[in-house]
Amino acid sequence: MHATIKLLAKDLLPPFLQRCLRELGGGNKWKGDYPDWASAIAASSGYDAGDILERVRAAARSVRDGKAMWERDSVCFHHEEYNWQLIACLMTVAARSGGKLHLLDFGGALGSTYMQHRKLLSALPECSWSVVEQPHFVSCGKKEFCTDVLDFFESIEECLDHRAINVFLFSSVLQYLEDPYDLLGKVLKLSPDAIVIDRTPFANTGERITVQYVPKSIYPASYPCRFLDTRQIEIILAEHRILTPWFNNNFDPPYCHGVMSLL
């Protein structure tokens, strides 16, 4: 019965209402309005809590071994589904670069976004996907999930020493950094062809520092998290560059947005 209702909701409800229902129905929760990042850290369990890596690795193995189509946040999916707004951004970069896409995925776990979209990306004449992650994720990635396209690095500098990059992707990661604005400023100095932000929560005005609680069905954890300042991001990304209109996908809450900055 519940499965039938879910299918009907997916077919009949507009994406905006679907996102709102998902937000209300037992998904991630954000609590608190903290004065600074240190306070939010003290109120959360942190990114290394529990068996996060083990759950993500198990899901990534299922995708690698053909038992699932793709995974997100350690949850396996068995049907094709694409983030079309992201794909449009990446194909735009490739089209402007003679079919070349050499991407740095900052905070990309074990390559979940690449694995989800690898079928479409395989049509490009040149494609490399480089994940920059925490050391234990990088070690796991190099041991189990490296391919000719997908590789893992512990820092932006290490990645750039090994691979040319023409686009930086920040998908659902800036909100978990202590100073995302400073990081974006440093990346801009590298003059990539494009910077893509995706799946990122933004505040209506200013910013909000809070704690995100992950559903126990995924893994029990809580993280410091911020709703970013839209205006500050626009100022950083628009300087001497082209800023696209903001966009939303059909699976995140309505306050999660994306944008692309083009050289």
Backbone as CSV, one residue per row, in Angstrom:
resi,resn,N_x,N_y,N_z,CA_x,CA_y,CA_z,C_x,C_y,C_z
1,MET,0.825,-1.206,0.000,0.000,0.000,0.000,0.864,1.262,0.000
2,HIS,1.875,1.292,0.910,2.738,2.459,0.992,3.507,2.645,-0.301
3,ALA,3.954,1.549,-0.912,4.701,1.638,-2.171,3.825,2.220,-3.273
4,THR,2.545,1.816,-3.306,1.617,2.345,-4.312,1.419,3.841,-4.139
5,ILE,1.266,4.277,-2.890,1.099,5.711,-2.613,2.326,6.488,-3.054
6,LYS,3.508,5.952,-2.790,4.738,6.630,-3.193,4.811,6.772,-4.709
7,LEU,4.436,5.720,-5.420,4.474,5.773,-6.877,3.487,6.804,-7.415
8,LEU,2.282,6.844,-6.825,1.291,7.825,-7.255,1.767,9.242,-6.975
9,ALA,2.378,9.438,-5.815,2.885,10.769,-5.471,3.951,11.210,-6.460
10,LYS,4.826,10.289,-6.833,5.883,10.620,-7.785,5.306,10.986,-9.147
11,ASP,4.236,10.303,-9.550,3.647,10.548,-10.862,2.787,11.812,-10.898
12,LEU,2.108,12.123,-9.783,1.086,13.155,-9.812,1.507,14.486,-9.215
13,LEU,2.386,14.469,-8.208,2.726,15.712,-7.525,3.851,16.448,-8.242
14,PRO,3.805,17.774,-8.286,4.902,18.534,-8.868,6.161,18.380,-8.014
15,PRO,7.351,18.575,-8.612,8.609,18.376,-7.877,8.697,19.171,-6.589
16,PHE,8.185,20.414,-6.582,8.272,21.236,-5.377,7.572,20.552,-4.207
17,LEU,6.361,20.038,-4.431,5.617,19.386,-3.354,6.275,18.074,-2.954
18,GLN,6.858,17.366,-3.918,7.568,16.139,-3.583,8.732,16.429,-2.641
19,ARG,9.475,17.517,-2.915,10.598,17.874,-2.042,10.100,18.222,-0.650
20,CYS,9.018,18.973,-0.580,8.479,19.363,0.735,8.044,18.136,1.531
21,LEU,7.376,17.184,0.890,6.938,15.977,1.580,8.120,15.154,2.074
22,ARG,9.172,15.085,1.259,10.360,14.338,1.697,10.985,15.003,2.905
23,GLU,11.003,16.332,2.905,11.583,17.054,4.026,10.801,16.798,5.311
24,LEU,9.478,16.713,5.198,8.643,16.509,6.376,8.618,15.056,6.838
25,GLY,8.965,14.145,5.958,8.748,12.735,6.243,9.954,11.954,6.681
26,GLY,10.633,12.372,7.738,11.655,11.525,8.334,13.019,11.596,7.681
27,GLY,13.292,12.629,6.879,14.598,12.774,6.265,15.555,13.490,7.202
28,ASN,16.562,14.148,6.607,17.494,14.930,7.408,16.763,16.029,8.167
29,LYS,17.245,16.308,9.369,16.679,17.374,10.181,17.786,18.349,10.568
30,TRP,17.445,19.630,10.576,18.389,20.655,10.992,17.839,21.337,12.236
31,LYS,18.667,21.418,13.280,18.219,21.999,14.545,19.254,23.007,15.053
32,GLY,18.746,24.060,15.663,19.611,25.025,16.304,20.008,26.175,15.399
33,ASP,20.438,27.243,16.039,20.939,28.432,15.352,22.126,28.908,16.176
34,TYR,23.321,28.401,15.827,24.498,28.562,16.671,25.270,29.832,16.318
35,PRO,25.926,30.433,17.304,26.637,31.699,17.069,27.910,31.539,16.245
36,ASP,28.491,30.316,16.249,29.722,30.106,15.485,29.891,28.625,15.196
37,TRP,30.867,28.311,14.357,31.106,26.939,13.902,31.533,26.032,15.057
38,ALA,32.356,26.554,15.961,32.843,25.751,17.098,31.683,25.273,17.960
39,SER,30.693,26.106,18.138,29.530,25.722,18.944,28.754,24.595,18.287
40,ALA,28.632,24.638,16.958,27.924,23.583,16.235,28.706,22.274,16.273
41,ILE,30.024,22.356,16.206,30.859,21.153,16.317,30.654,20.493,17.681
42,ALA,30.649,21.312,18.717,30.489,20.788,20.076,29.136,20.114,20.268
43,ALA,28.132,20.519,19.513,26.782,19.974,19.660,26.509,18.783,18.755
44,SER,27.502,18.345,17.980,27.286,17.263,17.014,28.272,16.126,17.236
45,SER,27.987,14.986,16.619,28.880,13.832,16.756,30.051,13.885,15.791
46,GLY,29.905,14.621,14.678,31.007,14.789,13.738,30.951,13.829,12.572
47,TYR,31.844,14.051,11.597,31.828,13.301,10.349,32.415,11.899,10.484
48,ASP,33.168,11.646,11.532,33.799,10.337,11.695,32.995,9.415,12.599
49,ALA,31.786,9.838,12.941,30.981,9.047,13.867,30.554,7.724,13.251
50,GLY,30.506,6.692,14.112,29.941,5.406,13.695,30.685,4.766,12.556
51,ASP,29.943,4.093,11.697,30.539,3.325,10.606,30.199,3.943,9.264
52,ILE,30.339,5.269,9.148,29.963,5.963,7.915,30.714,5.401,6.720
53,LEU,32.043,5.307,6.840,32.828,4.810,5.719,32.412,3.390,5.342
54,GLU,32.183,2.540,6.334,31.830,1.149,6.038,30.508,1.059,5.288
55,ARG,29.560,1.895,5.659,28.271,1.873,4.965,28.395,2.402,3.543
56,VAL,29.166,3.472,3.379,29.364,4.021,2.035,30.127,3.024,1.168
57,ARG,31.130,2.374,1.747,31.912,1.397,0.987,31.034,0.216,0.560
58,ALA,30.195,-0.263,1.448,29.321,-1.387,1.099,28.400,-1.024,-0.055
59,ALA,27.852,0.206,-0.016,26.974,0.642,-1.104,27.759,0.807,-2.399
60,ALA,28.952,1.384,-2.313,29.774,1.578,-3.513,30.188,0.241,-4.111
61,ARG,30.437,-0.743,-3.286,30.755,-2.085,-3.796,29.569,-2.667,-4.560
62,SER,28.372,-2.439,-4.054,27.183,-2.951,-4.739,27.058,-2.345,-6.132
63,VAL,27.369,-1.048,-6.245,27.328,-0.393,-7.556,28.433,-0.940,-8.449
64,ARG,29.636,-1.014,-7.916,30.776,-1.527,-8.695,30.525,-2.941,-9.199
65,ASP,29.900,-3.754,-8.385,29.690,-5.163,-8.719,28.405,-5.423,-9.485
66,GLY,27.690,-4.364,-9.843,26.483,-4.510,-10.657,25.243,-4.911,-9.890
67,LYS,25.273,-4.833,-8.564,24.113,-5.190,-7.758,23.180,-3.997,-7.537
68,ALA,23.651,-2.792,-7.824,22.844,-1.578,-7.743,23.267,-0.667,-8.879
69,MET,22.371,0.253,-9.274,22.684,1.169,-10.364,23.576,2.322,-9.890
70,TRP,23.281,2.833,-8.681,24.060,3.930,-8.116,23.715,4.053,-6.642
71,GLU,24.477,4.866,-5.929,24.189,5.071,-4.513,24.386,6.543,-4.162
72,ARG,23.678,6.969,-3.117,23.842,8.307,-2.582,23.735,8.217,-1.072
73,ASP,24.766,8.722,-0.378,24.777,8.708,1.090,24.577,7.296,1.639
74,SER,25.194,6.314,0.978,25.197,4.897,1.376,23.887,4.168,1.063
75,VAL,22.921,4.852,0.446,21.660,4.225,0.071,21.742,3.800,-1.393
76,CYS,21.455,2.529,-1.666,21.536,1.991,-3.024,20.233,2.225,-3.794
77,PHE,20.375,2.467,-5.089,19.229,2.641,-5.971,19.365,1.658,-7.130
78,HIS,18.228,1.153,-7.587,18.229,0.079,-8.586,17.541,0.493,-9.880
79,HIS,17.482,1.799,-10.116,16.911,2.327,-11.353,17.778,3.484,-11.814
80,GLU,17.760,3.769,-13.088,18.499,4.913,-13.604,17.819,6.211,-13.183
81,GLU,18.622,7.138,-12.737,18.113,8.464,-12.388,19.265,9.444,-12.513
82,TYR,19.024,10.564,-13.174,20.090,11.529,-13.400,19.745,12.872,-12.790
83,ASN,20.765,13.556,-12.362,20.633,14.940,-11.929,20.825,15.797,-13.187
84,TRP,19.714,16.110,-13.855,19.805,16.736,-15.169,20.381,18.139,-15.120
85,GLN,20.135,18.867,-14.046,20.726,20.197,-13.930,22.248,20.110,-13.865
86,LEU,22.752,19.145,-13.104,24.201,18.962,-13.020,24.764,18.524,-14.359
87,ILE,24.116,17.560,-14.995,24.589,17.087,-16.299,24.624,18.234,-17.307
88,ALA,23.618,19.097,-17.283,23.605,20.243,-18.198,24.814,21.136,-17.968
89,CYS,25.169,21.350,-16.701,26.356,22.154,-16.385,27.619,21.496,-16.926
90,LEU,27.773,20.203,-16.671,28.991,19.509,-17.065,29.121,19.418,-18.582
91,MET,28.025,19.173,-19.261,28.074,19.103,-20.723,28.341,20.479,-21.326
92,THR,27.893,21.529,-20.670,28.220,22.881,-21.120,29.720,23.119,-21.052
93,VAL,30.326,22.707,-19.948,31.776,22.841,-19.804,32.492,22.046,-20.888
94,ALA,32.061,20.811,-21.103,32.691,19.967,-22.114,32.541,20.575,-23.503
95,ALA,31.366,21.114,-23.802,31.124,21.714,-25.120,32.026,22.919,-25.345
96,ARG,32.284,23.684,-24.279,33.155,24.856,-24.388,34.629,24.480,-24.417
97,SER,34.934,23.201,-24.141,36.326,22.749,-24.040,36.652,21.652,-25.049
98,GLY,35.946,21.648,-26.171,36.235,20.664,-27.206,35.928,19.240,-26.809
99,GLY,34.908,19.051,-25.966,34.519,17.712,-25.542,35.289,17.174,-24.349
100,LYS,36.103,18.014,-23.718,36.925,17.569,-22.589,36.284,17.943,-21.254
101,LEU,36.168,16.961,-20.377,35.679,17.195,-19.019,36.668,16.566,-18.051
102,HIS,37.378,17.408,-17.323,38.329,16.939,-16.318,37.936,17.591,-15.000
103,LEU,37.266,16.823,-14.163,36.526,17.356,-13.021,37.177,16.983,-11.700
104,LEU,37.209,17.961,-10.801,37.598,17.718,-9.410,36.349,17.783,-8.562
105,ASP,36.009,16.666,-7.933,34.803,16.520,-7.116,35.224,16.633,-5.655
106,PHE,35.072,17.836,-5.080,35.520,18.078,-3.705,34.510,17.487,-2.732
107,GLY,34.963,16.526,-1.912,34.057,15.874,-0.965,33.155,14.856,-1.616
108,GLY,33.646,14.190,-2.661,32.824,13.295,-3.474,32.725,11.864,-3.002
109,ALA,33.037,11.615,-1.708,32.923,10.266,-1.120,33.726,9.258,-1.945
110,LEU,33.098,8.189,-2.382,33.789,7.154,-3.168,33.389,7.228,-4.651
111,GLY,33.073,8.445,-5.090,32.756,8.641,-6.501,31.305,8.414,-6.848
112,SER,30.394,8.619,-5.890,28.991,8.292,-6.105,28.369,9.107,-7.243
113,THR,28.708,10.388,-7.340,28.113,11.213,-8.401,28.603,10.766,-9.770
114,TYR,29.875,10.422,-9.866,30.386,9.902,-11.135,29.695,8.593,-11.507
115,MET,29.590,7.680,-10.557,28.991,6.377,-10.855,27.536,6.523,-11.278
116,GLN,26.836,7.471,-10.689,25.435,7.699,-11.058,25.306,8.154,-12.508
117,HIS,26.290,8.928,-12.998,26.174,9.552,-14.313,27.176,9.009,-15.329
118,ARG,27.877,7.932,-14.992,28.963,7.461,-15.856,28.474,7.041,-17.238
119,LYS,27.245,6.563,-17.341,26.723,6.146,-18.644,26.674,7.325,-19.611
120,LEU,26.215,8.484,-19.144,26.151,9.665,-19.995,27.545,10.243,-20.236
121,LEU,28.384,10.228,-19.218,29.717,10.809,-19.349,30.618,10.003,-20.274
122,SER,30.299,8.724,-20.449,31.147,7.867,-21.287,31.134,8.295,-22.751
123,ALA,30.165,9.112,-23.144,30.092,9.576,-24.535,31.109,10.679,-24.832
124,LEU,31.695,11.282,-23.795,32.658,12.362,-24.012,33.985,11.808,-24.532
125,PRO,34.643,12.513,-25.446,35.934,12.036,-25.951,37.022,12.026,-24.890
126,GLU,36.935,12.925,-23.916,37.883,12.941,-22.799,37.123,13.193,-21.502
127,CYS,37.360,12.346,-20.500,36.703,12.536,-19.204,37.572,11.949,-18.102
128,SER,37.812,12.746,-17.075,38.434,12.235,-15.851,37.674,12.810,-14.668
129,TRP,37.559,12.009,-13.610,36.793,12.410,-12.419,37.694,12.175,-11.203
130,SER,38.086,13.256,-10.551,39.026,13.190,-9.432,38.324,13.608,-8.151
131,VAL,38.280,12.714,-7.178,37.625,12.984,-5.904,38.671,13.432,-4.878
132,VAL,38.419,14.552,-4.223,39.241,15.002,-3.095,38.447,14.752,-1.823
133,GLU,39.026,13.953,-0.928,38.281,13.506,0.257,39.202,13.365,1.468
134,GLN,38.587,12.972,2.591,39.334,12.677,3.804,40.248,11.475,3.569
135,PRO,41.377,11.397,4.280,42.370,10.352,4.016,41.825,8.929,4.032
136,HIS,40.922,8.600,4.965,40.434,7.226,5.020,39.535,6.900,3.828
137,PHE,38.831,7.885,3.301,38.058,7.668,2.076,38.991,7.499,0.879
138,VAL,40.029,8.308,0.823,40.979,8.229,-0.289,41.677,6.879,-0.304
139,SER,42.099,6.413,0.856,42.762,5.106,0.943,41.846,4.005,0.442
140,CYS,40.594,4.035,0.868,39.616,3.044,0.423,39.372,3.170,-1.078
141,GLY,39.207,4.389,-1.550,38.942,4.606,-2.964,40.061,4.089,-3.850
142,LYS,41.288,4.355,-3.472,42.430,3.918,-4.278,42.552,2.390,-4.289
143,LYS,42.204,1.763,-3.177,42.321,0.308,-3.093,41.221,-0.413,-3.882
144,GLU,40.012,0.168,-3.896,38.873,-0.599,-4.392,38.132,-0.016,-5.591
145,PHE,38.259,1.299,-5.828,37.337,1.904,-6.789,38.010,2.720,-7.887
146,CYS,39.316,2.762,-7.928,40.011,3.503,-8.986,39.761,2.860,-10.352
147,THR,39.630,3.700,-11.363,39.550,3.248,-12.753,40.412,4.192,-13.592
148,ASP,40.389,4.007,-14.895,41.108,4.945,-15.765,40.520,6.348,-15.677
149,VAL,39.232,6.437,-15.324,38.556,7.735,-15.224,38.552,8.251,-13.790
150,LEU,38.226,7.390,-12.833,38.003,7.776,-11.439,39.254,7.566,-10.590
151,ASP,39.659,8.625,-9.865,40.796,8.509,-8.949,40.529,9.374,-7.719
152,PHE,41.369,9.218,-6.686,41.128,9.835,-5.388,42.388,10.524,-4.879
153,PHE,42.202,11.689,-4.234,43.322,12.496,-3.752,42.942,13.137,-2.416
154,GLU,43.968,13.433,-1.602,43.726,13.994,-0.278,43.652,15.518,-0.269
155,SER,44.045,16.165,-1.354,44.005,17.626,-1.392,43.875,18.093,-2.834
156,ILE,43.446,19.337,-2.988,43.374,19.931,-4.322,44.754,19.976,-4.949
157,GLU,45.757,20.335,-4.139,47.115,20.451,-4.655,47.630,19.116,-5.168
158,GLU,47.373,18.037,-4.433,47.813,16.710,-4.878,47.131,16.331,-6.184
159,CYS,45.854,16.630,-6.284,45.125,16.317,-7.510,45.717,17.065,-8.703
160,LEU,45.958,18.371,-8.534,46.466,19.182,-9.636,47.875,18.776,-10.050
161,ASP,48.620,18.153,-9.144,49.951,17.643,-9.492,49.868,16.441,-10.432
162,HIS,48.711,15.754,-10.432,48.576,14.523,-11.221,47.646,14.669,-12.417
163,ARG,46.714,15.617,-12.348,45.709,15.712,-13.405,45.382,17.161,-13.720
164,ALA,45.166,17.438,-15.008,44.641,18.747,-15.403,43.150,18.789,-15.077
165,ILE,42.690,19.930,-14.598,41.296,20.081,-14.174,40.702,21.308,-14.867
166,ASN,39.491,21.157,-15.433,38.831,22.328,-16.006,37.503,22.676,-15.325
167,VAL,37.068,21.854,-14.362,35.852,22.191,-13.624,35.949,21.644,-12.203
168,PHE,35.543,22.469,-11.250,35.457,22.071,-9.841,33.986,21.886,-9.498
169,LEU,33.677,20.764,-8.848,32.318,20.477,-8.415,32.254,20.443,-6.894
170,PHE,31.324,21.220,-6.338,31.040,21.207,-4.903,29.588,20.792,-4.737
171,SER,29.357,19.501,-4.583,28.009,18.965,-4.492,27.743,18.503,-3.066
172,SER,26.858,19.196,-2.389,26.482,18.865,-1.013,27.709,18.762,-0.103
173,VAL,28.579,19.782,-0.163,29.792,19.738,0.655,30.128,21.081,1.295
174,LEU,29.880,22.198,0.619,30.273,23.499,1.160,29.628,23.772,2.513
175,GLN,28.420,23.263,2.712,27.705,23.517,3.965,28.359,22.849,5.168
176,TYR,29.279,21.919,4.923,29.944,21.209,6.014,31.349,21.720,6.293
177,LEU,31.750,22.802,5.645,33.088,23.342,5.815,33.069,24.547,6.754
178,GLU,34.162,24.695,7.489,34.239,25.805,8.439,34.267,27.152,7.720
179,ASP,34.967,27.234,6.590,35.029,28.487,5.853,34.905,28.227,4.353
180,PRO,33.693,27.970,3.864,33.511,27.682,2.444,33.817,28.873,1.544
181,TYR,33.609,30.083,2.041,33.849,31.271,1.227,35.343,31.421,0.915
182,ASP,36.170,31.143,1.897,37.618,31.215,1.696,38.066,30.166,0.687
183,LEU,37.523,28.949,0.786,37.889,27.888,-0.161,37.517,28.279,-1.586
184,LEU,36.321,28.814,-1.793,35.912,29.219,-3.130,36.829,30.314,-3.676
185,GLY,37.234,31.233,-2.806,38.148,32.287,-3.229,39.476,31.724,-3.709
186,LYS,39.983,30.712,-3.014,41.247,30.088,-3.407,41.099,29.332,-4.728
187,VAL,39.962,28.658,-4.911,39.735,27.922,-6.158,39.625,28.890,-7.334
188,LEU,39.005,30.034,-7.131,38.888,31.026,-8.205,40.252,31.483,-8.700
189,LYS,41.224,31.565,-7.806,42.573,31.986,-8.203,43.235,30.977,-9.135
190,LEU,42.711,29.745,-9.179,43.230,28.726,-10.086,42.661,28.875,-11.495
191,SER,41.677,29.744,-11.651,41.044,30.063,-12.940,40.525,28.840,-13.692
192,PRO,39.743,27.980,-13.050,39.147,26.865,-13.790,38.103,27.382,-14.777
193,ASP,37.819,26.588,-15.810,36.792,26.985,-16.774,35.439,27.147,-16.098
194,ALA,35.182,26.328,-15.058,33.876,26.397,-14.394,33.983,25.940,-12.945
195,ILE,33.120,26.505,-12.131,32.901,26.053,-10.754,31.404,25.782,-10.636
196,VAL,31.061,24.574,-10.219,29.650,24.194,-10.091,29.345,23.918,-8.621
197,ILE,28.347,24.592,-8.103,27.814,24.315,-6.762,26.470,23.628,-6.940
198,ASP,26.242,22.554,-6.192,24.995,21.811,-6.340,24.570,21.253,-4.984
199,ARG,23.271,21.071,-4.796,22.715,20.408,-3.619,23.190,21.078,-2.328
200,THR,23.093,22.400,-2.278,23.639,23.170,-1.163,22.555,24.051,-0.558
201,PRO,22.364,24.018,0.763,21.320,24.842,1.381,21.751,26.304,1.519
202,PHE,20.832,27.201,1.210,21.088,28.638,1.329,20.015,29.267,2.195
203,ALA,20.433,30.236,3.002,19.494,30.960,3.863,18.777,32.039,3.065
204,ASN,17.614,32.456,3.547,16.877,33.534,2.889,17.650,34.843,2.971
205,THR,18.223,35.095,4.127,19.078,36.275,4.320,20.252,35.866,5.188
206,GLY,21.429,36.394,4.896,22.611,36.066,5.689,22.918,34.584,5.635
207,GLU,23.330,34.036,6.766,23.558,32.598,6.845,23.127,32.081,8.207
208,ARG,22.955,30.775,8.308,22.549,30.136,9.552,23.465,28.960,9.812
209,ILE,24.033,28.880,11.007,24.857,27.744,11.414,24.012,26.841,12.298
210,THR,23.950,25.568,11.948,23.043,24.640,12.621,23.688,23.267,12.734
211,VAL,22.935,22.290,13.191,23.393,20.906,13.250,22.421,20.052,12.444
212,GLN,22.958,19.244,11.551,22.147,18.339,10.725,22.146,16.954,11.342
213,TYR,20.963,16.368,11.463,20.805,15.026,12.007,20.409,14.078,10.871
214,VAL,21.245,13.079,10.638,21.011,12.120,9.563,20.025,11.059,10.044
215,PRO,19.079,10.629,9.193,18.156,9.568,9.605,18.912,8.307,10.025
216,LYS,18.449,7.673,11.084,19.119,6.460,11.567,19.078,5.339,10.531
217,SER,18.113,5.394,9.619,18.031,4.378,8.573,19.220,4.450,7.617
218,ILE,19.872,5.611,7.554,21.084,5.757,6.739,22.297,5.444,7.592
219,TYR,22.579,6.274,8.578,23.558,5.984,9.625,23.378,7.031,10.720
220,PRO,23.554,6.649,11.978,23.337,7.600,13.072,24.500,8.584,13.168
221,ALA,24.249,9.829,12.850,25.299,10.844,12.906,24.674,12.225,12.909
222,SER,25.424,13.190,13.397,25.017,14.591,13.323,26.242,15.429,12.981
223,TYR,26.038,16.436,12.117,27.143,17.244,11.618,26.886,18.721,11.868
224,PRO,27.940,19.510,12.087,27.759,20.956,11.969,27.453,21.287,10.509
225,CYS,26.562,22.211,10.292,26.118,22.500,8.932,25.687,23.964,8.867
226,ARG,25.912,24.587,7.715,25.482,25.973,7.563,24.580,26.133,6.348
227,PHE,23.638,27.042,6.477,22.878,27.518,5.331,23.638,28.742,4.832
228,LEU,24.180,28.659,3.619,25.102,29.668,3.135,24.418,30.995,2.813
229,ASP,25.255,32.024,2.750,24.818,33.368,2.417,24.812,33.508,0.889
230,THR,23.621,33.573,0.299,23.486,33.635,-1.158,24.243,34.814,-1.754
231,ARG,24.074,35.978,-1.171,24.696,37.182,-1.709,26.219,37.086,-1.688
232,GLN,26.773,36.553,-0.613,28.227,36.432,-0.510,28.775,35.473,-1.567
233,ILE,28.063,34.376,-1.795,28.479,33.423,-2.831,28.415,34.072,-4.209
234,GLU,27.362,34.834,-4.472,27.235,35.504,-5.763,28.381,36.485,-5.998
235,ILE,28.746,37.230,-4.981,29.839,38.205,-5.112,31.144,37.489,-5.434
236,ILE,31.406,36.383,-4.743,32.649,35.640,-4.966,32.699,35.054,-6.366
237,LEU,31.621,34.405,-6.792,31.638,33.653,-8.045,31.445,34.520,-9.281
238,ALA,30.893,35.711,-9.124,30.585,36.542,-10.289,31.719,37.484,-10.673
239,GLU,32.743,37.583,-9.853,33.824,38.527,-10.150,34.604,38.085,-11.387
240,HIS,34.503,38.871,-12.452,35.187,38.605,-13.725,34.752,37.282,-14.351
241,ARG,33.561,36.788,-13.996,33.082,35.515,-14.527,31.595,35.624,-14.856
242,ILE,31.078,34.634,-15.568,29.655,34.559,-15.880,28.972,33.678,-14.846
243,LEU,27.926,34.181,-14.222,27.175,33.412,-13.232,25.837,33.006,-13.836
244,THR,25.547,31.699,-13.857,24.279,31.217,-14.408,23.138,31.495,-13.425
245,PRO,21.886,31.380,-13.879,20.768,31.428,-12.935,20.854,30.275,-11.934
246,TRP,20.301,30.493,-10.764,20.245,29.435,-9.757,19.284,28.342,-10.209
247,PHE,19.543,27.110,-9.778,18.673,26.004,-10.164,18.425,25.080,-8.981
248,ASN,17.374,24.262,-9.099,17.018,23.257,-8.098,16.870,21.915,-8.794
249,ASN,17.027,20.836,-8.032,16.727,19.509,-8.566,15.395,19.028,-7.980
250,ASN,15.008,17.798,-8.309,13.699,17.313,-7.865,13.778,16.334,-6.702
251,PHE,14.956,16.283,-6.014,15.040,15.347,-4.898,15.527,15.980,-3.599
252,ASP,16.023,17.214,-3.633,16.462,17.896,-2.411,15.374,18.834,-1.913
253,PRO,15.444,19.268,-0.651,14.488,20.271,-0.149,14.560,21.554,-0.977
254,PRO,13.494,22.348,-0.977,13.431,23.526,-1.856,14.452,24.600,-1.549
255,TYR,15.062,24.584,-0.359,16.069,25.597,-0.048,17.475,25.155,-0.455
256,CYS,17.604,23.997,-1.096,18.892,23.559,-1.628,18.992,23.987,-3.091
257,HIS,20.075,24.661,-3.435,20.208,25.249,-4.763,21.543,24.876,-5.393
258,GLY,21.649,25.217,-6.658,22.896,25.067,-7.389,23.106,26.260,-8.295
259,VAL,24.368,26.451,-8.720,24.709,27.551,-9.610,26.040,27.213,-10.254
260,MET,26.309,27.796,-11.436,27.598,27.582,-12.103,28.248,28.910,-12.426
261,SER,29.547,28.985,-12.183,30.356,30.152,-12.500,31.302,29.785,-13.640
262,LEU,31.220,30.524,-14.754,32.002,30.222,-15.958,33.034,31.302,-16.211
263,LEU,34.215,30.868,-16.630,35.278,31.813,-16.961,34.965,32.505,-18.276
